[in-house]
Amino acid sequence: MSNSWSRNEERFLARFYENTPNDLLAYALDRPTDAVRKKANRMGFWKNGKPSGNLFVNETGRHYSIDTATRSL
């Protein structure tokens, strides 16, 4: 695992951070939970607690979809 974040990982974080639990994001990105929180905060993102659907991650942790409107990333 690289310490640098790819553009795709940053886009994923920007899209899902606010309303998705950090442990699920960490699993999806294959990064420590604390690294996800720190990166999101450095990018200017904070949690607001509003639900916006469920994020589902396949067993490889590399394909993502959001429950609301069944959109894929």
C-alpha positions in Angstrom: 0.0 0.0 0.0 1.3 3.4 -1.0 1.2 6.3 1.4 0.2 8.8 -1.3 -3.4 9.1 -2.3 -4.5 8.6 -5.9 -6.8 11.1 -7.6 -9.5 8.3 -7.7 -9.2 7.7 -4.0 -9.5 11.5 -3.3 -12.6 11.6 -5.5 -14.1 8.6 -3.7 -13.4 10.3 -0.3 -14.9 13.6 -1.5 -18.0 11.8 -2.7 -18.7 9.6 0.3 -16.9 10.9 3.4 -19.6 13.2 4.9 -22.2 10.4 5.3 -20.3 7.1 5.4 -18.7 5.6 8.5 -14.9 5.9 8.5 -14.4 2.2 9.1 -16.3 1.3 5.9 -14.3 3.9 3.9 -11.1 2.6 5.4 -12.0 -0.9 4.2 -13.0 0.3 0.8 -9.7 2.2 0.4 -7.5 -0.4 2.1 -6.2 2.3 4.5 -6.2 2.8 8.3 -9.3 4.5 9.6 -7.2 7.3 11.1 -5.6 7.9 7.7 -9.0 8.3 6.1 -10.1 10.8 8.7 -6.9 12.8 8.5 -6.9 12.9 4.7 -10.5 14.0 4.6 -9.9 16.7 7.2 -6.9 18.0 5.2 -9.2 18.1 2.2 -11.7 20.2 4.2 -14.3 17.5 4.7 -16.1 16.9 8.0 -19.0 14.6 9.1 -22.5 16.0 9.5 -24.3 12.9 10.5 -27.0 13.1 7.8 -27.7 9.7 6.2 -27.6 9.5 2.5 -27.8 5.9 1.7 -25.6 2.9 2.2 -22.2 2.2 0.7 -21.6 -1.4 -0.4 -18.1 -2.7 -1.0 -17.3 -6.0 -2.6 -14.9 -8.5 -1.0 -11.9 -7.0 -2.8 -12.7 -3.6 -1.5 -12.2 -2.1 -5.0 -15.7 -1.7 -6.5 -18.2 0.6 -5.0 -21.8 1.4 -5.4 -24.2 3.6 -3.5 -27.7 2.3 -2.5 -29.6 5.5 -3.3 -30.4 5.5 -7.0 -28.0 2.5 -7.5 -25.2 4.7 -8.9 -21.7 3.2 -9.4 -18.4 4.8 -8.9 
